[in-house]
Structures are given as structure tokens and as C-alpha cells.
């Protein structure tokens, strides 16, 4: 089994100000650790393009993370800028991941059409935007779980990647 190292970045003005606890981040930690993977970085930031962009680029470049999951900031509110922050730091998009998450969510709620979540690659790190609600974040993570280990094998140029096709 491929050991994956994750970072979880919560984008929430209210949680960053201490007005409400971050519940999506811990829910994602639990889901990731249940797979036998590690969460090595976790942070709550306000919905601020500059701060999100800086954290995403630093984590991808310096933290030896395989996957960065963001939670929050993917909707229509003017403060929802997580997709823009992500698009500004990735080198290549991975649209199939976001499309699969939206398709799965659309079977549950028409509000899935309002998701602007994106996914992409910076260096050898995969960045995936997830919804801000704990339920939505974990449900969307479960959609992409089956392909994450193989995706990281490919990014690492692991010789075993071909065997797992």
C-alpha cells in the first residue's frame, strides 16, 4: 500500500476568527487516517486569496505532501476564493476529479451545480478542493479515494504505477 501524506487547509472566515470551530478539517483527518494515511499539516485560514495562495504554494513546494485537501470557499459567495487560489498555484489541472465529485454530489442535491471546486497538480502534489460542510467534504473525498494512491504513484514516477493500471 502506498503511504500518502496529506495537508488539510480549511478556508473559513468565521473559523479563522475563532467564532466557530472547524469541523470539516477534523472530519477529513478521520477519513484519511481510516485509510492508513497520514495528515502531516493542518491549518485554518480566512477566505483570503493571498493567504490561501501562499499556503498552498508553500505546502506543495516545501512540506513533502502528496495531497492537499482544501475545505470551504468553493461556492458563489464573493468571499469564496479557494478555486481561484488553487488555479493560481497549480501547473496542471485534474478536471476529472472535480467532475466526478460534482457528478456524485448531483445525485444527492441540485446544489452540487453551485460547486466551483477544482483540482490540479503543483510539482508532485495533488491539490483538491472540497466543500466546506463536513458531510460534503467527506462524501466528496470518498469519491476520489479509490484513485488517490495510483495518482500519487504516477506523480512520483513510481515503477509500480504501471502494474496498478
C-alpha positions, 0 to 999 in steps of 0.5 A: 500500500502506498503511504500518502501524506496529506495537508488539510487547509480549511478556508473559513472566515468565521473559523479563522476568527475563532467564532466557530470551530472547524469541523470539516478539517477534523472530519477529513483527518478521520477519513484519511487516517481510516485509510492508513494515511497520514495528515502531516499539516493542518491549518485554518485560514480566512477566505483570503486569496493571498493567504490561501495562495501562499499556503498552498504554494508553500505546502506543495513546494516545501512540506513533502505532501502528496495531497492537499485537501482544501475545505470551504470557499468553493461556492458563489459567495464573493468571499469564496476564493479557494478555486481561484487560489488553487488555479493560481498555484497549480501547473496542471489541472485534474478536471476529472476529479472535480467532475466526478465529485460534482457528478456524485454530489448531483445525485444527492442535491441540485446544489452540487451545480453551485460547486466551483471546486477544482483540482490540479497538480503543483510539482508532485502534489495533488491539490483538491478542493472540497466543500466546506460542510463536513458531510460534503467534504467527506462524501466528496473525498470518498469519491476520489479515494479509490484513485488517490494512491495510483495518482500519487504513484504516477506523480512520483514516477513510481515503477509500480504505477504501471502494474496498478493500471 
